[in-house]
Amino acid sequence: MLHGVLLMGLFSCAAFYIGSADIFRQISFSPMIIGIILGMLYANSLRNNLPDTWVPGIQFCSKKLLRLGIILYGFRLTFQDIAQVGTAGIIIDAIVVIVTVIGGVYIGKLLKMDSDIALLTSIGSGICGAAAVLGAESTIQTKPYKTAVAVATVVIFGTISMFIYPIAYRAGILGLTPQEMGIYSGATLHEVAHAVGAGNAMGTEISNTAIIVKMIRVMLLIPVLFSLGYWVAIKARRAVRAGGGTASASAGKIAVPWFALGFLGVIIFNSLNLLPAPVIEVIDYIDTFLLTMAMVALGAETSIDKFKRAGAKPFILAFILYIWLLGGGWLMSKYLAPMFL
């Protein structure tokens, strides 16, 4: 298993090296995204030459290291962040997450697309991009290629927004104040990196608000994962009963995302400010590396044939959700946010 883990580690080192290039730093292209791209390139070139004994190591990275990475992600958040934004950011974030996730699943049904891909795409669009997709994937235990497809949609539309938002704001098209623009950016941009990149391009005031609002959305991953775990457990029980059997106790416990408790515990601990900033920075760096290894491992299980099998529907769904984020987010930031500021 060690060989497979080391292989993913080498790919992750390459992702960090590539990500350090100026062009990728300027567009806030995170090592995690580069990692899944490298993994997919490997899957469609040299993957067939991989010894079978290395496969368990890759699976270890895509499952165990993934959950550890999600738990450590909590060191990026504190409850003090919520207090800085206030009620406006919380309410708008909650609406965005609920409507995007539930609406995306419903639209996925109308499009008759794979339910897992629809769910992952909706959660990625509604919460925090790749990290949310990874958390949901670890809860529902779906196939790696479905995760890769969902991540691809997040990367495409999130990156587009990161360039559009600063241009639209500076041109006066949106008609938002700096604080409203910060809420709009944080509540609708897909990745944390996208919020950072777009915010920095519009000024410190907007950037600070955007990042905090975005982090509140990340916190909402916790109730979403527990709700998802409960839904998967209920679904498992119904499947057993439909087959004429009796649902066992384990059928309702398998999908419970216990790593979400760790995520919450880390946020609580981090809110106490017991660790100095340099230590937190080191932990965040290690966490990004672990999540990059998980992304490489997921990419390594994703071939072009599996993308073809998924078809264009995931991108159609992501585009519909993208339009909702652009329009709905703007309306709430323009008219709802001022009521609570």
C-alpha positions as CSV (number, residue, x, y, z in Angstrom):
1,M,0.0,0.0,0.0
2,L,2.9,2.3,0.7
3,H,3.9,2.4,-2.9
4,G,0.5,3.7,-4.0
5,V,0.6,6.4,-1.2
6,L,4.1,7.5,-2.2
7,L,3.0,7.8,-5.8
8,M,0.1,10.0,-4.9
9,G,2.5,12.0,-2.7
10,L,4.9,12.5,-5.7
11,F,2.0,13.7,-7.9
12,S,1.0,16.1,-5.1
13,C,4.5,17.5,-4.9
14,A,4.3,18.1,-8.6
15,A,0.9,19.8,-8.2
16,F,2.4,22.2,-5.6
17,Y,5.4,22.9,-7.8
18,I,3.2,23.7,-10.8
19,G,0.8,25.7,-8.7
20,S,3.7,27.9,-7.5
21,A,4.1,29.3,-11.0
22,D,3.1,32.9,-11.4
23,I,0.3,32.3,-13.9
24,F,-1.4,29.8,-11.6
25,R,-1.0,32.0,-8.5
26,Q,-2.5,35.0,-10.3
27,I,-5.6,33.1,-11.2
28,S,-5.8,31.3,-7.7
29,F,-5.6,27.9,-9.3
30,S,-5.2,25.7,-6.2
31,P,-2.9,22.6,-6.0
32,M,-6.0,20.5,-5.4
33,I,-7.4,21.3,-8.9
34,I,-4.0,20.8,-10.5
35,G,-3.8,17.5,-8.6
36,I,-7.0,16.1,-10.0
37,I,-5.9,17.1,-13.5
38,L,-2.6,15.3,-13.1
39,G,-4.4,12.3,-11.7
40,M,-6.7,12.2,-14.7
41,L,-3.8,12.6,-17.1
42,Y,-2.1,9.6,-15.4
43,A,-5.3,7.6,-15.5
44,N,-5.6,8.0,-19.3
45,S,-1.9,7.3,-20.0
46,L,0.2,5.1,-17.7
47,R,-2.6,3.8,-15.4
48,N,-2.8,0.4,-17.0
49,N,0.9,-0.2,-16.2
50,L,0.4,0.3,-12.4
51,P,1.0,-2.9,-10.3
52,D,-2.1,-4.2,-8.7
53,T,-0.4,-4.1,-5.3
54,W,-0.3,-0.3,-5.5
55,V,-4.0,0.1,-5.9
56,P,-4.8,-0.1,-2.2
57,G,-2.5,2.8,-1.5
58,I,-4.5,5.0,-4.0
59,Q,-7.7,3.9,-2.5
60,F,-6.3,4.8,1.0
61,C,-5.6,8.3,-0.2
62,S,-9.1,8.8,-1.8
63,K,-10.9,7.5,1.4
64,K,-8.9,7.8,4.6
65,L,-6.6,10.8,3.8
66,L,-9.6,12.5,2.3
67,R,-11.5,12.4,5.6
68,L,-8.5,13.5,7.6
69,G,-8.1,16.4,5.2
70,I,-11.8,17.5,5.7
71,I,-11.3,17.4,9.5
72,L,-8.2,19.6,9.3
73,Y,-10.0,22.0,7.0
74,G,-11.7,23.2,10.2
75,F,-8.5,25.1,11.1
76,R,-9.3,27.6,8.4
77,L,-12.5,28.6,10.2
78,T,-13.6,30.2,13.5
79,F,-17.0,31.2,14.9
80,Q,-15.7,34.7,15.3
81,D,-15.8,35.0,11.5
82,I,-19.6,34.8,11.7
83,A,-19.8,37.7,14.1
84,Q,-17.8,39.9,11.7
85,V,-20.3,39.5,8.9
86,G,-23.5,39.5,10.8
87,T,-27.0,38.3,10.0
88,A,-27.0,39.4,6.3
89,G,-24.2,37.0,5.4
90,I,-25.6,34.1,7.3
91,I,-29.2,34.4,5.9
92,I,-28.0,34.8,2.3
93,D,-25.5,31.9,2.6
94,A,-28.3,29.7,4.1
95,I,-30.6,30.5,1.2
96,V,-27.9,29.9,-1.4
97,V,-27.0,26.6,0.0
98,I,-30.5,25.3,0.5
99,V,-31.9,26.4,-2.9
100,T,-28.8,25.3,-4.8
101,V,-28.5,21.8,-3.3
102,I,-32.2,21.0,-3.2
103,G,-32.9,22.7,-6.5
104,G,-29.9,21.0,-8.2
105,V,-31.1,17.6,-7.1
106,Y,-34.6,18.3,-8.5
107,I,-33.3,19.6,-11.8
108,G,-31.0,16.6,-12.0
109,K,-34.1,14.4,-11.9
110,L,-35.8,16.5,-14.6
111,L,-32.7,16.0,-16.7
112,K,-32.7,12.3,-16.0
113,M,-29.1,12.3,-15.0
114,D,-27.1,10.2,-12.5
115,S,-28.4,11.0,-9.1
116,D,-25.0,10.9,-7.4
117,I,-23.4,13.3,-10.0
118,A,-26.4,15.6,-9.6
119,L,-26.0,15.7,-5.9
120,L,-22.2,16.2,-5.9
121,T,-22.5,18.9,-8.5
122,S,-25.2,20.7,-6.5
123,I,-23.2,20.5,-3.3
124,G,-20.1,21.7,-5.0
125,S,-21.9,24.7,-6.5
126,G,-23.8,25.5,-3.4
127,I,-21.1,25.2,-0.6
128,C,-17.4,25.3,-1.2
129,G,-16.4,23.7,-4.5
130,A,-14.0,20.7,-4.5
131,A,-13.8,20.4,-0.7
132,A,-17.6,20.1,-0.4
133,V,-17.7,17.5,-3.3
134,L,-15.0,15.5,-1.4
135,G,-16.9,15.6,1.8
136,A,-20.1,14.5,0.1
137,E,-18.3,11.8,-1.8
138,S,-16.9,10.4,1.5
139,T,-20.5,10.3,2.9
140,I,-22.3,8.6,0.0
141,Q,-19.4,6.4,-1.1
142,T,-19.9,6.9,-4.8
143,K,-17.5,6.1,-7.7
144,P,-14.4,8.3,-8.1
145,Y,-15.2,9.3,-11.7
146,K,-18.5,10.9,-10.6
147,T,-16.6,13.0,-8.1
148,A,-14.2,14.1,-10.8
149,V,-17.0,15.1,-13.1
150,A,-18.6,17.2,-10.3
151,V,-15.2,18.9,-9.5
152,A,-14.7,19.7,-13.2
153,T,-18.0,21.6,-13.3
154,V,-17.0,23.6,-10.2
155,V,-13.6,24.5,-11.6
156,I,-15.0,25.7,-14.9
157,F,-17.8,28.0,-13.7
158,G,-16.0,29.1,-10.6
159,T,-13.0,30.2,-12.6
160,I,-15.2,32.1,-15.1
161,S,-16.8,34.0,-12.2
162,M,-13.5,34.9,-10.7
163,F,-12.7,36.9,-13.8
164,I,-16.2,38.2,-14.4
165,Y,-16.9,39.6,-11.0
166,P,-14.1,42.2,-10.8
167,I,-14.8,43.4,-14.3
168,A,-18.5,43.8,-13.7
169,Y,-17.9,45.5,-10.4
170,R,-15.4,48.0,-11.7
171,A,-17.6,48.8,-14.7
172,G,-20.5,49.6,-12.4
173,I,-22.8,47.0,-13.9
174,L,-23.8,45.4,-10.6
175,G,-24.5,48.6,-8.8
176,L,-23.4,47.1,-5.4
177,T,-21.6,48.8,-2.5
178,P,-18.3,47.3,-1.4
179,Q,-19.9,45.5,1.5
180,E,-22.7,44.2,-0.7
181,M,-20.2,43.1,-3.4
182,G,-18.2,41.3,-0.7
183,I,-21.4,39.4,0.4
184,Y,-22.3,38.7,-3.2
185,S,-18.8,37.3,-4.0
186,G,-18.6,35.2,-0.9
187,A,-22.1,33.8,-1.2
188,T,-21.9,32.8,-4.9
189,L,-18.3,32.0,-5.9
190,H,-17.6,28.3,-5.9
191,E,-14.2,27.8,-4.3
192,V,-12.5,29.5,-1.4
193,A,-9.6,30.3,-3.8
194,H,-12.1,31.9,-6.2
195,A,-13.4,34.2,-3.4
196,V,-9.8,35.1,-2.5
197,G,-8.8,35.8,-6.1
198,A,-11.8,37.8,-7.0
199,G,-11.8,39.7,-3.7
200,N,-8.2,40.7,-3.9
201,A,-8.8,42.1,-7.4
202,M,-11.6,44.4,-6.0
203,G,-9.9,45.7,-2.9
204,T,-9.3,44.9,0.7
205,E,-12.8,45.8,2.0
206,I,-14.5,43.6,-0.5
207,S,-11.9,40.8,-0.1
208,N,-12.3,40.6,3.7
209,T,-16.1,40.4,3.6
210,A,-16.1,37.9,0.7
211,I,-13.7,35.5,2.5
212,I,-15.7,35.6,5.7
213,V,-19.0,35.1,3.9
214,K,-17.4,32.2,2.0
215,M,-16.2,30.6,5.2
216,I,-19.7,30.7,6.6
217,R,-20.8,28.7,3.6
218,V,-18.0,26.2,4.3
219,M,-19.4,25.9,7.9
220,L,-22.7,25.0,6.4
221,L,-21.1,21.9,5.0
222,I,-21.5,20.3,8.5
223,P,-25.4,20.3,8.6
224,V,-25.5,19.3,4.9
225,L,-23.2,16.3,5.5
226,F,-25.3,15.1,8.5
227,S,-28.5,15.6,6.5
228,L,-27.0,13.7,3.6
229,G,-25.9,10.9,5.9
230,Y,-29.4,10.6,7.4
231,W,-30.9,10.6,3.9
232,V,-28.5,7.9,2.7
233,A,-29.3,5.8,5.8
234,I,-33.0,6.1,5.2
235,K,-32.5,5.2,1.6
236,A,-30.6,2.1,2.6
237,R,-33.3,1.0,4.9
238,R,-36.0,1.4,2.2
239,A,-33.9,-0.6,-0.2
240,V,-33.6,-3.5,2.3
241,R,-37.4,-3.4,3.0
242,A,-38.2,-3.3,-0.8
243,G,-36.1,-6.4,-1.2
244,G,-38.3,-8.2,1.3
245,G,-35.7,-8.2,4.1
246,T,-35.5,-6.5,7.5
247,A,-33.4,-3.4,7.8
248,S,-30.5,-4.0,10.2
249,A,-29.2,-1.4,12.6
250,S,-26.1,-1.0,10.5
251,A,-28.2,0.0,7.5
252,G,-29.0,3.2,9.2
253,K,-25.5,3.9,10.5
254,I,-23.1,3.2,7.6
255,A,-23.5,6.6,5.9
256,V,-23.2,8.7,9.0
257,P,-20.3,11.2,8.3
258,W,-18.5,11.0,11.6
259,F,-15.6,13.0,10.2
260,A,-18.0,16.0,10.1
261,L,-18.0,15.8,13.9
262,G,-14.2,16.1,13.8
263,F,-14.5,19.0,11.4
264,L,-16.9,20.8,13.8
265,G,-14.6,20.0,16.8
266,V,-11.6,21.5,15.0
267,I,-13.6,24.7,14.3
268,I,-14.6,25.0,18.0
269,F,-10.9,24.4,19.0
270,N,-9.7,26.9,16.5
271,S,-12.2,29.5,17.7
272,L,-10.4,29.4,21.1
273,N,-7.2,30.9,19.5
274,L,-5.0,28.5,21.5
275,L,-2.5,28.0,18.6
276,P,-0.2,30.7,17.2
277,A,-0.8,31.8,13.6
278,P,2.5,30.2,12.3
279,V,1.3,26.8,13.6
280,I,-2.1,27.2,11.9
281,E,-0.4,28.1,8.7
282,V,1.6,24.9,8.8
283,I,-1.5,22.8,9.5
284,D,-3.3,24.5,6.6
285,Y,-0.4,23.7,4.3
286,I,-0.4,20.0,5.4
287,D,-4.1,19.9,5.0
288,T,-3.9,21.2,1.5
289,F,-1.3,18.6,0.7
290,L,-3.5,15.8,2.1
291,L,-6.5,17.0,0.1
292,T,-4.4,17.3,-3.0
293,M,-3.3,13.6,-2.6
294,A,-7.0,12.7,-2.3
295,M,-7.8,14.7,-5.5
296,V,-4.9,13.0,-7.4
297,A,-6.2,9.6,-6.2
298,L,-9.7,10.4,-7.4
299,G,-8.3,11.6,-10.7
300,A,-6.3,8.4,-11.1
301,E,-9.5,6.5,-11.1
302,T,-11.1,8.7,-13.8
303,S,-10.8,7.8,-17.5
304,I,-12.1,9.7,-20.5
305,D,-14.5,6.9,-21.1
306,K,-16.2,7.6,-17.8
307,F,-16.5,11.3,-18.6
308,K,-18.2,10.3,-21.9
309,R,-20.5,8.0,-19.9
310,A,-21.5,11.0,-17.7
311,G,-22.3,13.0,-20.9
312,A,-23.1,16.7,-21.1
313,K,-25.9,16.8,-18.5
314,P,-23.7,17.5,-15.5
315,F,-22.4,20.6,-17.2
316,I,-25.9,21.6,-18.2
317,L,-27.0,21.3,-14.5
318,A,-23.9,23.2,-13.4
319,F,-24.7,26.0,-15.9
320,I,-28.3,26.3,-14.6
321,L,-27.0,26.5,-11.0
322,Y,-24.5,29.0,-12.1
323,I,-27.2,31.3,-13.6
324,W,-29.1,31.0,-10.3
325,L,-26.0,32.0,-8.3
326,L,-25.4,35.0,-10.5
327,G,-28.9,36.3,-10.6
328,G,-30.3,35.1,-7.3
329,G,-27.1,36.1,-5.4
330,W,-27.2,39.6,-6.9
331,L,-30.9,40.1,-6.0
332,M,-30.3,39.1,-2.4
333,S,-27.1,41.1,-2.1
334,K,-28.8,44.2,-3.6
335,Y,-32.1,44.1,-1.8
336,L,-32.0,41.6,1.1
337,A,-28.6,42.3,2.5
338,P,-29.2,46.1,3.2
339,M,-32.1,45.1,5.5
340,F,-29.7,43.5,7.9
341,L,-26.6,45.7,7.5
